[in-house]
Amino acid sequence: MTTSTASDSTFHTLDAESCFFALTLPRGLREEAAEMSWRQFCDTYAPTGRIRLGSWSAERCGLGQWTYETTFGVGDSIRRATATASGPMSALTGLLYDAGCAIEILGFHQQPFGDRTATLLLCEAGGRTGWAFGLGDDTTESALHAMISAANRLYG
């Protein structure tokens, strides 16, 4: 799977904006984002930054275990990494930790967003808490995008 970023045109289309107004935001985020436009929401909760996700692949390696391979950028460096975990969020959380971005997921919400999936995460890092947003063609891609958004919001 190849990933995209919040700056991609898919975030700022009329169809995405109309879906945004149908999105049910979790309590807390609902209040924070009440007066935001779609563009303001994306710029705030799905920011581009020094952490970028490139390629992502998964291969089953045992009962309940997967090997994930990824390419991601941190600042000016590009990293290739492999993790074995029970799921993609566990793998990406570990890979981000290894890159110096320890993040704890406090809340996880997913829902349909037109023909795509939206993920909303409440995360904490180093005493800072913040919401993040990801949009993808499936639940995994959406969750990975949200986790990268969280890393950029909390470690930007």
C-alpha positions as CSV (number, residue, x, y, z in Angstrom):
1,M,0.0,0.0,0.0
2,T,1.3,3.5,-0.9
3,T,0.2,6.3,1.4
4,S,-0.7,9.9,0.8
5,T,-0.5,13.0,3.0
6,A,-3.0,15.6,4.2
7,S,-1.7,18.0,1.6
8,D,-2.9,15.8,-1.2
9,S,-5.8,17.1,-3.2
10,T,-8.1,14.3,-1.9
11,F,-8.4,16.1,1.3
12,H,-9.5,19.4,-0.2
13,T,-12.2,18.2,-2.7
14,L,-15.8,19.3,-2.7
15,D,-16.9,15.6,-2.1
16,A,-14.6,15.4,1.0
17,E,-16.0,18.7,2.3
18,S,-19.6,17.5,2.0
19,C,-18.7,14.3,3.8
20,F,-17.0,16.3,6.6
21,F,-20.3,17.8,7.6
22,A,-21.8,14.4,7.9
23,L,-18.9,13.1,10.0
24,T,-19.8,12.4,13.6
25,L,-16.9,13.7,15.7
26,P,-16.1,12.3,19.2
27,R,-16.9,14.3,22.2
28,G,-14.0,16.7,22.9
29,L,-13.0,17.0,19.3
30,R,-16.6,18.0,18.5
31,E,-16.2,21.0,20.7
32,E,-12.7,21.9,19.5
33,A,-13.6,21.8,15.9
34,A,-17.1,23.2,16.1
35,E,-16.4,26.4,14.2
36,M,-13.8,25.0,11.7
37,S,-14.1,24.7,8.0
38,W,-13.0,21.5,6.3
39,R,-9.7,23.1,5.3
40,Q,-9.1,24.3,8.8
41,F,-9.9,20.9,10.2
42,C,-7.4,19.1,7.9
43,D,-4.7,21.7,8.5
44,T,-5.1,21.3,12.3
45,Y,-5.8,17.6,12.7
46,A,-4.0,16.1,9.7
47,P,-0.9,18.4,9.4
48,T,2.0,17.6,7.1
49,G,5.3,17.8,9.0
50,R,8.7,16.2,9.5
51,I,7.2,12.7,9.8
52,R,6.0,11.1,6.5
53,L,4.8,7.6,5.7
54,G,6.0,6.2,2.3
55,S,5.4,2.6,1.5
56,W,3.7,0.0,3.8
57,S,3.4,-3.7,3.3
58,A,2.3,-6.6,5.5
59,E,2.9,-10.4,5.4
60,R,1.5,-13.0,7.8
61,C,4.3,-14.7,9.6
62,G,2.5,-16.8,12.2
63,L,-0.6,-17.2,14.2
64,G,-1.8,-13.7,14.9
65,Q,1.5,-12.1,13.9
66,W,2.4,-10.1,10.8
67,T,5.7,-8.7,9.5
68,Y,5.3,-5.0,8.4
69,E,7.8,-3.3,6.2
70,T,7.7,0.4,5.8
71,T,9.6,3.4,4.4
72,F,9.1,6.6,6.3
73,G,10.7,10.0,6.6
74,V,11.8,11.8,9.8
75,G,13.1,15.2,9.0
76,D,15.6,15.0,6.2
77,S,16.2,11.2,6.6
78,I,14.4,8.3,5.0
79,R,14.2,5.1,7.0
80,R,13.4,1.6,6.0
81,A,12.1,-0.4,8.9
82,T,10.5,-3.8,9.7
83,A,8.3,-4.7,12.7
84,T,6.6,-7.9,13.8
85,A,3.3,-7.2,15.5
86,S,-0.3,-8.4,15.9
87,G,-1.6,-5.4,13.9
88,P,-0.6,-2.3,11.9
89,M,-1.2,0.2,14.7
90,S,1.0,-1.8,17.1
91,A,3.7,-2.0,14.4
92,L,3.6,1.7,13.6
93,T,3.5,2.7,17.2
94,G,6.7,0.7,17.8
95,L,8.4,2.0,14.7
96,L,7.6,5.6,15.7
97,Y,8.9,4.9,19.2
98,D,12.2,3.6,17.7
99,A,12.4,6.9,15.7
100,G,12.0,8.9,19.0
101,C,8.3,9.6,18.8
102,A,6.6,7.7,21.7
103,I,2.9,8.0,21.3
104,E,0.0,6.5,23.3
105,I,-3.4,6.1,21.8
106,L,-6.1,7.2,24.3
107,G,-9.1,7.1,21.9
108,F,-9.7,5.4,18.5
109,H,-12.7,6.2,16.3
110,Q,-13.3,5.0,12.7
111,Q,-16.3,5.6,10.4
112,P,-17.2,5.6,6.7
113,F,-16.4,8.9,4.9
114,G,-18.1,8.7,1.5
115,D,-16.4,5.7,-0.2
116,R,-13.3,6.0,2.1
117,T,-12.7,5.6,5.9
118,A,-12.0,8.3,8.4
119,T,-10.0,7.6,11.6
120,L,-9.9,10.0,14.5
121,L,-7.3,9.4,17.3
122,L,-6.8,11.0,20.6
123,C,-3.1,10.6,21.5
124,E,-0.7,11.6,24.2
125,A,3.1,12.1,24.0
126,G,5.3,13.7,26.7
127,G,2.4,15.1,28.6
128,R,0.8,16.7,25.5
129,T,-2.6,15.4,24.3
130,G,-4.2,16.0,20.9
131,W,-6.6,14.8,18.3
132,A,-5.5,13.6,14.9
133,F,-7.3,12.7,11.7
134,G,-6.5,10.3,8.9
135,L,-8.3,9.4,5.7
136,G,-7.8,6.3,3.6
137,D,-9.2,3.9,1.1
138,D,-9.5,1.3,3.8
139,T,-9.4,1.0,7.6
140,T,-5.7,0.3,7.8
141,E,-4.6,3.1,5.5
142,S,-6.9,5.5,7.3
143,A,-5.5,4.5,10.8
144,L,-1.9,4.8,9.6
145,H,-2.5,8.3,8.2
146,A,-4.1,9.3,11.5
147,M,-1.1,8.0,13.5
148,I,1.3,10.0,11.3
149,S,-0.9,13.0,11.8
150,A,-0.7,12.4,15.6
151,A,3.1,12.2,15.4
152,N,3.3,15.5,13.5
153,R,0.9,17.2,15.8
154,L,2.7,16.1,19.0
155,Y,6.3,16.1,17.7
156,G,5.9,18.6,14.8
